Amino acid sequence: MQDTLFHSPETPPEHAVIARFRLGGDGFGESDQRALVFEAERSTGAAVEAARVGEVDGNEFGGGEVVIFAYGPDAESLYRLMEPGLRALPFRPAHVVLRHGEPADDVVRQRIDL
């Protein structure tokens, strides 16, 4: 007999979508570039939230690039919702990494060039 009072279901591993774009210059990009990134982040975040597949968790600017992070239980579902907004950003080179599971050396990663 199982004691349900102390049984907690395992949480699924957290997957990630990590999108990386090259910006102009060596710093944080131009203000118009940042504005485009913020708008793409808002629109993809709204789509992800509405579908309840995870969350767009923010960005990191520096070194002439920006990285956008999203997390949820299924990287493929996250990416399907985010793909139109990410592809619409004009900055290249660019790529997305789908991480299938928690960050570890042996977790499956898939790179998609945009």
FENMO-V456295 format. One record per backbone hydrogen bond with DSSP energy under -1.0 kcal/mol. CO is the residue of the C=O (numbers start at 1). NH is the residue of the N-H. Records with the same first field share a line. If there is no record, write none. Layout:
CO = NH + NH
//
This chain:
15 = 72
16 = 99
17 = 70
18 = 97
19 = 68
20 = 95
21 = 66
27 = 64
30 = 34
31 = 35
32 = 36
33 = 37
34 = 38
35 = 39
36 = 40
37 = 41
38 = 42
39 = 43
40 = 44
41 = 45
42 = 46
43 = 47
44 = 48
45 = 49
46 = 50
47 = 51
48 = 53
55 = 71
58 = 69
60 = 67
62 = 65
64 = 23
65 = 62
66 = 21
67 = 60
68 = 19
69 = 57
70 = 17
71 = 55
72 = 15
74 = 78
75 = 79
76 = 80
77 = 81
78 = 82
79 = 83
82 = 86
83 = 87
84 = 88
93 = 22
94 = 114
95 = 20
96 = 112
97 = 18
98 = 110
99 = 16 + 101
104 = 107
108 = 100
110 = 98
112 = 96
//
